[in-house]
Amino acid sequence: MEKIIEPVVFLCIILAGYGFKRIGWFKQDDYRVMQKIVFNLLLPAAVVVSFMDNPHDMNLLWVALFGFCCSVIPILAIYFSTRKTPLGDRAFEMLNGSGFNIGCFALPVVQALMGPSAAVAVVMFDIGNSVMMSAGMNAVTTQLLRIDDTHPLSPEEQAQPLGPRPPRKILDKDARRLQRLANFRRIARNFYSSAAFMTYMLMLIVMVSGFTMPEWIGTTLRPLSNANAFCSMMMVGMLMDVPRSHADVRRVATVFGWRWLFAVIFAVAAWFILPVDPAVRKAVIFACFAPVGVFSTLFTDRVLGNARLAGLCLAFTAIMGLIAMTVINILLVV
């Protein structure tokens, strides 16, 4: 009974966030305020506190590498498997079928189900995952599909039956160089402007160097860390929406199918391949069932102008992921 209390509480918070939006307490875009609070304050604090409160060793670098592979493989598999799919559907599946919502979902759930000691394993997984979530996912999708993400695709462009539209040829060498430089700066800005990503990199340096952080840092950040679970679940609820057409249902179902196919594959691989303790492998399995990332809503809005549907995918996969993690925690005893 104790193993399902925390997940039920999380589910109630998600539903409360959605209910408050429906009755008008929250506006449609109020989640952006919560998003800034979580990503810039609460999540970095939770990451730092988890590293300070729990032991970690160099073997966990394998978890970071595994997290990176789990984020890269699906987006490439979806790209090669959807060559005859209309461009809009193809971009939507690539942006929402890969990457994991770790800091705002899996981290607080794993801490609740397995205790604070499991947090470091999930954070290490997210170090690899965040490379794609922060900027790599958008860069890979737009480059492979030859999409100009400075403006959303029009309905006519999204409906192209032959897939990606041909790139615009730039004959002038200086113009090509300036375009590459602009693309590099845009991608780099997505990385260094992410407080969560920069915190991950800092903690990775601390881990490799063996530096011991002063205790007062943990004492200061712990209240913010404790608020991460509640605010993250509330934000997921604020992002929830309902399908408006059969096309919405089809798109969400397709993304869900892709994500759970790879979740099962990666979970099996984590259990039998990762050279770490069983408790760490169990935490990584939880991470494999994490929902669509919040960054996916941003990138989907930028490419397709449809953040609402990405938010629907996030909320649906969050609820299903919460159920899956609860079942795994009951069945997989380490």
N, C-alpha and C positions, 0 to 999 in steps of 0.2 A: 504494500500500500504506500509506503514512504517513497518508493521509487517513482511513483506517478504524481505525487502531490505537486512538486515543483513544475513539471511540464504543464499540469492543469492550470497552475497559477499563471504561467507564461501565456498559455492560450487565452486565458481570461483577460490578460492585459492587452493582447493583440485585438481581441474582439471589442474591448472597451475603447481602444483607440479608434477603431472603425465606427463604433456606435456614436462616440462623441462627434465624429465628423458628420455622420448622418443627421444628427439632431442640431447641428450648427455650432457646437462649441468650438470645433476646429474648422478652419476654412480649407479649401481644396489644396492650397499651396503651403499651409502652415507646417507641413512635414519638413520643409526646407530649413526652417528655424531649428527644429529638433535635430536635423541632419548635421547642421553646422556645430551644434553643441556636442553631439556624440562624436563626430569625426575629429574635431579640433581640441576637445577637452577630455571627454570621458573615456574614449577608447585609448588614446595615448597614455592616460593615467593608469588604465587597467593593464596595459602591456607592461609598463614600468614596474608596477606593484607585483605583477605575477612573476617577473624575473627576480625581483628582490626577495620575495617571500618563499620561493621554491628553488630547489637545486636543479642545475642543468649541466649537461656535459656535451662534449664535442660530437658525440654520436647523434645528437639531435639535428646536426647539419644535414643528415640523410633525410630527415623529415621535411626540412626546407626544400631540398632538391625534389623530393616526392611531390610536395605541394605545387612546385613550378610545373612539373610534368603533368600533373592532374589538371592544370589550367590550360596548358598548351595543346595537349592531345585532342580534347573534344573540339576545339575551334577548328583545328586542321581537318579532323574527321568529318565534321559537318560541312566544311567547305568542299571537300572532295566528293561527298555523298549527295550533294544538292545541286549538281551542275545544271540540271534541267528545271530547277525551281525558279520562279520569278524572283527578281532581285530583292524586292521588299521583304518577302518571306525568308529569303536566304540570309539577308543581313540581320533580321530579327532573331533567327535561330542561332546565328553565330554569336551575337552579342548577349543573348540570354541563356543559351545552352551550355556555356562554359563559365568558369570562374565561380567563386564561392563567397558567400556572405559569412565571413568568419568573425570579425570583431564585433559586429552588431547582432549576431545571432548565435553561431556555434560556440563562441567563447563563453558567454553567460550560461548557455544551456549545459555545456560540458562541466563548467564549474559547479553548477547546481546538481548534476547527476553523479559526478565522480569526485567532487571536492576541488579545492583550490590548487592542489598539487598537479592536476592534469592540465592546468592552464598553459604552462610553458610549451607542452607538446603542440597544442592548438596554435599558439602564437608562432611557433617555428614553422608550422604548416602554412600559416598566413604570410610569412616572410616570402616564401616562394610564390604563393598565390597572388600577393599584392603587386608583384611585378607586372602581371597581366591585368589585374583589376584596376590598378591606378592609371595605366595608360596603354599598356601593351595590347589589350583586347581591342580597343578602338583602332589603334594603329594597324594591327594585323588585318582586321576586318576591312577597313577602308582601302588598304593597299592591295589585298588579294582580290577584292571585288571592284577595285578601281573606282571608288566613290569619293567624291569631293564633299568632305564633311563640313565645309564652311556654311552650307545651307541644307535643309532637309530635302530628300528626294521627292520629286513630284509624284502624284499617283500614276502618271504615264510612265515615268522612269521605274517606279516600283513594280509595274506590271510587265516589264520586258520579259518575254518568254525565253529569250536566249541567254539570260544571266547577265553578267557584268557588262556595262557599256564600255566601249573602247576608250583608252586614255587620250587626253588631248596632247598632241605632239608639240613640244616646244623645241624649235630648231636652234634658237640662240643659246650658246653654251653658258653665258653669264646668267640668263634667265633661269636655266635649269639649275645652276648652282644656287641661285638665290631661293628658288623653290625648295630645294633640298634643305637648305639652311633654315628656312621658315618652318618646314615640317619637323626638323630636329628640335628647334626651339619650342614648338608647340608640345611635342611629346615630353621633352625635358621639363617643361613647366608643369605638366600634369603630375610628374613625379615629385619635384621639390616643393610644389605647393600643397602636397598631401601631408598633413601633420602625422597621420597614422603611418604612412610609408617611411617618413623620415625618422619616426620613433623606432620603427622596426630596424632600420639600418643602424641607428645608434645602439640599440640593444644587442645587435649582432656584433658590433665592434666591442662592446663591453664584454660579451661572452667570450669572444676569441682572445681578447687581451687579458682576461682574468681580473679586470678592474672591479673593485668593490665600491658600490655607490653608498654615500652617507645615509644613515638611517633616517635622518630628518626628511629626506626626499620621499621615502615611502610613507612616513607619517602625514606629510602634507597632502600627498596625492590619494591616499586611501579613501577619503570621503567621496572623491570624484569617481574612483574606481568602483565603489559600491553602488553608485547610481547608474552605472553603465547598463546593467541588465534591464532595469525598469524602463529607462528612456529608450533603449534600443527596441524593446518589444512594443512600446507605445508607438514608436516611429513606424514599425512594420504595419501596425493597425491603421495608422493614418494614411499609409500608402495603399491600403486595400481598396478595391473597387469591385464591381460586378460586371460580368460580360454583357456587352450590348448587342451582340450578333453571333450567329453561328461561326463566322470567320474568327471572332475573338476566341471562342471556345476551341476551335481547331488549332489556332496558333498556340494557345496556352497548353493544350494537350500535346502538341508536337514538342514543345520545349520541355515539358515534364517527362515525356518519353526519352528524349535525348539525355536529360540529366540523370534519370534513375538508371538508365542503361549503364552509363559510365560510373555512377555511384556504386553499383554492385561490382563492376569490374575492378574499380580502384579499391574498394573495401577488401575484396579477396586478395588483391595484390599486396595491400598494406599488411594484412595479417600474416601472409606467408613469405613476404620478401623483406620487409623492413628489419634491419638488424638492431632492434631496440627492445625494451622491456614490453611484456604483454599489455601493461596498463597504458603505455604510450601508444601502442598499436591500436588499442581500443579507442583512445581519444582521436586518433587519426581517422578511424572508421566513422566516428561521429561527424568529423569535418567533411568527409566525402558526401554526406547527405545534407550538407548545408544548402540553403536556398540561393536563389539568384541574388547577386550583389547589388547594393544600392547604386554603385557606379554604372551598372547596366541601364538603369533608368535615365541617367544623364546622357550616356552614349546613344541610347535608342532615341531619345528626344532630339539629339543633335543630328543623327543620320536620317531618322524616319519621321520625326515630329510626333511621336506617339509614346510619351513617357507613361501615360495612363495604363496602357496595355502591359508595359514592362513592370509597372507597379502591381498589376494584377498577378503577373507571373511570380513576382517576389512574394506576395502574400500567400498565394496558393502553395508554392513550393515550401514556404516557411511552415505552414500548418502541417503539410505532409512530412516534412523533414522532422518536425517536433515529434510526430507520431512514430516515425521510423527510429529516431534516437531513443525514445522511451522503450520501444520493443527490444532494440538491440541491448540496451542497458539491463533489461530483465533477463534476456536469454544468454548474453555473453558475460559470464562471471570470470573475473581474473583476480 
